[in-house]
Amino acid sequence: MLGNFTYHNPCAVHFGPDALDCLAPELANYGKNVVLIYGGGSIKKSGLYDKIVAIIESSGKTLTEIPGVMSNPTVEKLREGVEIARNANADLLLAVGGGSVIDYSKAVSISVHCDDDPWEKYYKRFEDVDDDLQIVPVGNVLTMSGTGSEMNGGSVITSHSEKLKIGHTFGWRVIPKFSIVNPEYTFTVPDYQVRAGMFDAFNHITEQYFSGSDDSTSDYIAEGLMRSLVHSSRIVMKNPTDYEARSNVSWICTWALNTFIGCGKPQDWEIHMIGQAIGGVTNATHGMTLSAVTLPYYRMVMPYGLTKFVRFAENVWDVDPTGKTDAQIAEEGMQRFEAWMDEMGAVKHVSELGLTPQMFDDVIAGTFLLDGGYKKLTPDDVRQILVESE
């Protein structure tokens, strides 16, 4: 383990079929004004909305709502939510949904008492939250696994007019205070979104795994999470209501991005930068924007981090190294990874996302080039990846 680090995560996770029983005790820790934030109304169809409203009202809270949070939440929706939360004198933001709803709620939480425009301050200028800023706490009831937003400080917002989708990972004060995770709530999520969420989680792990060269405990944990996700994903794809498999997937997704497996490591995140830029142009599903560029990206950087790719092949995909060069072992690992992606129905071509070569310049302009991985890309490298993923 290299360097110095502090691991601090204040989120209390209530996990399991009876997790919603913990909502009332959690609400007792906050003031009277609760703002309920959710998406397109699926929680009303499932009956979850009525259960949560009943708990809020029986807890003696005043309820205000921000409905209609979309996938890839927008700048305009953020500004709308900030005004609603301000007018409600919000004491708690309760997000009910998947990663987009929780991301959005965190963006609102740091903007209610901030005088600056949140898009300009946090996403365009990439400033951190001021130390003395009052942050409205966030709690959540998770209904879709994948992003890990339920236990981290990340938030992604999109500006369609600027063709930008930008994520910002804030400090521990922005992490949700509690998260209620009942894997049964994920049973009704559309199949495409389930598969996208599982790939998103896998990529969260590899973004942290494919970096560094030391003997890091974090990498051993990452390998276990990846193996478990591959195993459980296959069960979920055959039987979406298998509770054991869905519970494993939900728990893996949470731990894939709660900062734990990134401790003591540099981190890559370039696939996310390209994927988010694609999302800013196309508004495509996040997990599939990642899968579309994963293979050409990893094959591009593999020679620079060959040792780790060999380890990935052997420890995650059980490649037998006998009689093979390191390059051959690593490539066989990529082939087995690709075969699992095919099982998952993961998108492998950007054209499937509606991205055309005429849009490549916008994607390249919207891609942040980071230096935590095995190779720092150039704009020409990004173009090559897009071309190879057509």
N, C-alpha and C positions, 0 to 999 in steps of 0.2 A: 504494500500500500504506500503510495507516494504522497509527499506533501502533507500539509496540515488541513484539517477540515473540521467543521462543526455540523453534526447532524441534529436538526431540531424540526420536529413535525408535530404541531399542536392538535392535529385532527383526531377526534375520537371516532372510530369506526364501529358502528353497530351492524353486525353481519348476521344474516340468516332469515328464516321464514317469519320470525317474530320480531324482526328488527324495528318495525314501525311502532312497536310498544314503547320504544325509547324516545319517541318524538316529544311527548308531553313533558317528561322530565328535562329534556334539553330546552324546550321553550321556556321553562321556569327560570332559566339562567339569564333571560334577556328581557328587555323592556316590553311595553305594551304593544307597540306598533310593528306588526309583521307584514312584510311585503312578499306575497306569493308570486313566484316567477315560473312560467312554464311555456311550452311550445304550442303546437298546433291543435291541441285538444284531445290527443290520444289518452291522456290521463282521465279525461271525463268519460270516455267510452269504456275504459277498464274499471271504472268505479274508484280508482285511487284518489281522484280529486275530492270526491265526497268524503272519503275517510279522513283525508288531511284537513279539509275545512272543518270537519266536525271536531277534530282534535284541537285545532287552533281556537275555535270558538269556545269549546269547553274549558280551555286553558285561560279564558278571560282576556284574549288578545283582540286587538282591533285589526281587521284584515283589509289590505289593499292588494290589488292584483296587477301584474304586468304579464298579460298573455301574449301569445303570438311570436315568441322568440323563434326565429328561423334557424335552419342549419346555416353555418357560416354567418353568424350575427353581424349586422351592418352598423356602420357609424351612425346612421340615422336612428336606428332602433336603440342604440346606446344612449344617444342624447335624449330620446323620448323617455327611456327608463330612468335616467338620472333625474329628470324633472318630476316624474311620478314619485320616486323615492324621497326626493326633497320635500315635496308637498305633503307626504305622509309622515314626515319626521321619523323615518324608518329606524327602528332599533335592531331589526334582524331582516336579512334577505333570505328567504327560503326558496331555494332552487329545486324544482321537481322536474327531472328529465335526464338527458344525457349530457355529453361534454359541451355541446354548444350552449345549452341553457346555463350550465355551471360556469363556463368561461365568461359568458355574458354577465352573470350575476357578480362575478369578481370585478369585472370592469366597472360595473355600476358602483360597487362598494367603495372603490378608491376615487370615485368621481363626484359623489354626492356633496362632499365638503371641500372640493377642490375648485378654485376659481378659474383655472385654465381649462381650455377645451381638451377633453380626455384623448381624443384621437391625435391631436397635434402634440400634446405633452408626452403621453406614454407610448404611442406607437410610431409617430413620425420622428419625434426628437429622441425617443427611447429613453426618457428620463425615468428615474426611480421614484417611488412614493416618498414624499417629504417625511422626515422622521417625526415631525409634530402633527402630521395630518391625522384627523379622526377618520378611521375606516369603519364603515358599517359592517358588522360581522355577517358572514355567510354560513348557512347550513344547507345541506342538500339531502334529497331523497333520490337515489340513483335509479333510473329506469333502463339505461342502455350502457353496456360496458365497452370499453375500448380506449378512451382518451386518458383515463387516469386523473381527469380534472377534479374528481371528488376528493383528492388528497394531495393536491399540489397548488402552487401559486401561479400557474400559467393561465394566460388568457389570450385568445386569438380573435381579432376583429377584422372585418373586411370593408373596404371602400370600393364599391363597384365603379364609381365615377373616376377613380384614380387607378383602377385595375391593380389594387394592392390588397393583400391579405397578410397581416403582420401579427406575429405572436410575441408576447413579452412575458418572461418568467419573473414574477415579483418575489419579494422576500417572504419570510414565514408569516408575517402579519396578515398577508392576504390569503393564506391557505384556509379553506373552510374549517370552521370550529368543530363541526360534526358532520358525519356522513352516514346515512342509513342505506345499507346495501342488502336488499332482498333479491337474490338471484331469480326468484320466481317472476319478478317484475320484467325481466328481460325475455320471458317466453314469447311475448306477442310482438317483439320487434321484427320488422320485415327481414327476410332472409339475407337480402343484399347488404343491409346495414349491419347485421350480425357478422357477416364475413368481413366487411370492411373494418369493423371494430376490432376483430381478432387480429387482422393484419396490422392495423395501427399499433396495437399493443406489442406485437412481435417486433415491429420496426422501432418502437420506443426502446426496446431492449438492445437491439443491434446498434442503434445510434450511440449507445453508451459502451457497448461491448467492443466494437471495432475502433479502438483507440488505445494508445499506450502499449508498452511492451514489457511491463514488469509483471511479477507474479502477484496478481491482485485477487484478494478474496471476493471482491465485487464481481469479477468475471466468472468465478465458480458458481456464485448464486445466479447470475444471469443465464448460464448454461442450463441450470436446473429449471428455471422458469421457462426457457424456450422449449425444452424437452416436454415439460408438462403441458404447455400450451398446444404443441403439435398433437400430443396424445388426446387431450380433451377436445380439441377442435374437431377431430375426426368423429368423435362420438356425437358432438353437437350437430354436425352436418347431417348425420343419419337420424338423430332423434333430438329435435330442438327442445324437448321438455324433459330431458334427462337431468334431474336436479344436481346430481353429483358432478357431472361434467360442466354444467352451467355455473355451479358454485366455484369450481376450480378456475374457470375462465374469468369469472368476475374478480376473484381474489388475485389472479395473475395480473389482470389489467390494472388493478389498483397499485400493486407493488412494482409494476413495470415503470411507473413514472411518479413515484412519490419521493424521488431524489435518493433513495437508499442505495440502489445499485450503481449510482454514479459517484459514490463517495471515494475519494482518493484517486480519481481518474480524470484525464482529459476526456472530452466528449466530442463527437462528430457533429450530428444534426444537419448535415448538408442535404440529405434526402428530404428532410422536413422543409428546408428552405426552398428547394425546387418545387416540392409538392404544394406548399402554400402559395407559391407564385402561380402555379397552374390553377389553383383554386381561385385566386384573385382574378384570373382572366375568364375562367369557365364556370365558376361556382359549382364544380364537381364535388362529389363525396370525398371527404378528406382522406380516408384510408386508401381509397383507390387511386388518388393522385400520388400517393407514396409508392404503391405497388407498381405503378406504371413505369417508374424510373429506377426502381431498386436494382434490378439485374444489371442494366448497363452501367449504373454508378459503381456497384461493387466490383464488377469486372474491370472497370477503369482503375480503381484504387487498389485492387488486390495485389499487384506486384510490389506495392510500397508497404504493405502490411501482411506479407505472405504467411509469416509464422502464425498470426492470429487466425487467418483464414484456414490454415491447415488444422488448427485446434478446433475451429468451428465445425469443420467437416468430420473430424474424428469424434468429438465429444457431444455434438448435437445430432449429427446425422449418421453416426456409426459407420463411417467410411473406413474400410480396411486399408491401412497404408502399405501393406506388404508389396514390395517390388515396384513401388510407384515413386515418382519424384514429388517434391513438395507442390510444384505447380499442378501436377496431375491430381493429387489429393484434394487440393483446394478447389479445382474445377469440378471434381466429382461432388464435392460438397455443395457447390452452386447448383449443379444439376439436380441434386436431391431437394434442395431448397425450392428450385423452380417447379419440380414435380408436386411438391406440397402446395405451392401457389396455385397450380392448375387444379388440384383437388378443391382448393378453397374457392375457385372461381374468381381469383384476384385478377384485376385488370393489368395487362402487360403492355398495352399500347396506348399512347396518349390520344390517338385518334378516337378511341372508344369514349374518351371524356369530352369530345367535342373540340379538342385542340387541333388547329391546323398550322401548317408551317408559317402562314402569314401572322400568326400570333406569337411565334417564338421570340421575337424581339421584346415583346411586352413581358414574357416570362423571364427572359434573361435580365431585363432591367429590374424586375421585382425580386430577384434572387439575391439574398445576402450570401456572400462568400466568406466562409468561416475557416478557421485554421486549427480546429481541434482534432481532425481526422488524420488519415495517413497521407493525404495529398490535398493541398489547397487548390481548389479549382480556379480556372480562369473563365471568363465569359465564353470563350471558344469551347472549353470543356463542357460547359452547360449546354451549349448548342449541339455538340456531338452527342451528348446523352439524349437530348430530345429527338434528334434525328434517328438514333439507334432504337428509340422506343416508339417510333411511328408505327 
